[in-house]
Amino acid sequence: MTNMEKYKEAFKEALEIDDSALTDELAFDSIPEWDSVGHMRLMASIEDAFDIMFETEDIMDFGTFGKGKEILQKYDVEL
């Protein structure tokens, strides 16, 4: 499984959404599933998928699917 596939799978599992919702514009609070509880599930899912630990600032800045890809670069995750 590629890193991009892992990233997408984390979103799909944590937020219980399908591939069609996964665009760079998908944003926190733009869908009912991505609320504050969904956000924490998503962060944990991504951390598990890539064996990393987000800094608090990154959790707060992780506001869109696209922004998440940028943040993961900081942790040496190539998507």
C-alpha positions as CSV (number, residue, x, y, z in Angstrom):
1,M,0.0,0.0,0.0
2,T,1.4,3.4,-1.0
3,N,1.6,6.3,1.5
4,M,-1.2,8.1,-0.4
5,E,-3.4,5.0,-0.1
6,K,-2.7,4.9,3.6
7,Y,-3.5,8.6,3.9
8,K,-6.8,8.1,2.1
9,E,-7.7,5.0,4.1
10,A,-7.1,6.9,7.3
11,F,-9.7,9.4,6.2
12,K,-12.2,6.8,5.0
13,E,-12.0,4.8,8.2
14,A,-11.9,7.6,10.7
15,L,-14.6,9.7,9.1
16,E,-16.6,6.9,7.5
17,I,-16.6,8.5,4.1
18,D,-15.9,7.2,0.6
19,D,-13.2,8.1,-2.0
20,S,-15.5,10.6,-3.8
21,A,-15.2,13.0,-0.8
22,L,-11.4,13.0,-0.7
23,T,-10.4,16.2,-2.4
24,D,-7.8,18.7,-1.3
25,E,-10.7,21.0,-0.5
26,L,-12.3,18.6,2.0
27,A,-12.2,20.7,5.2
28,F,-12.9,20.3,8.9
29,D,-16.6,21.0,9.6
30,S,-17.4,20.9,5.9
31,I,-19.1,17.6,6.4
32,P,-20.9,16.3,9.5
33,E,-18.4,13.5,9.9
34,W,-15.5,15.8,10.3
35,D,-16.4,17.5,13.6
36,S,-14.1,17.8,16.6
37,V,-14.6,14.1,17.6
38,G,-14.0,13.0,14.0
39,H,-10.9,15.2,13.9
40,M,-9.3,13.4,16.8
41,R,-10.2,10.0,15.4
42,L,-8.6,11.1,12.1
43,M,-5.4,12.4,13.8
44,A,-5.1,9.1,15.7
45,S,-5.7,7.1,12.5
46,I,-3.0,9.0,10.6
47,E,-0.5,8.8,13.4
48,D,-1.1,5.0,13.5
49,A,-0.8,4.6,9.8
50,F,2.5,6.4,9.6
51,D,3.9,5.6,13.1
52,I,4.3,9.3,13.9
53,M,3.1,11.6,16.7
54,F,1.7,15.0,15.7
55,E,2.6,18.1,17.6
56,T,-0.4,20.0,19.0
57,E,0.1,22.9,16.5
58,D,-0.1,20.5,13.6
59,I,-3.3,18.9,14.9
60,M,-4.8,22.4,15.1
61,D,-3.5,23.4,11.6
62,F,-4.7,20.2,10.0
63,G,-7.8,21.8,8.5
64,T,-8.1,20.3,5.0
65,F,-7.2,17.1,3.2
66,G,-4.6,19.2,1.2
67,K,-3.1,20.8,4.3
68,G,-2.7,17.4,5.9
69,K,-0.4,16.4,3.0
70,E,1.8,19.4,3.6
71,I,1.9,18.7,7.3
72,L,2.9,15.1,6.7
73,Q,6.0,16.3,4.8
74,K,7.3,17.8,8.0
75,Y,7.3,14.2,9.4
76,D,9.2,12.9,6.4
77,V,6.1,11.2,4.9
78,E,6.2,11.3,1.1
79,L,2.8,11.1,-0.5
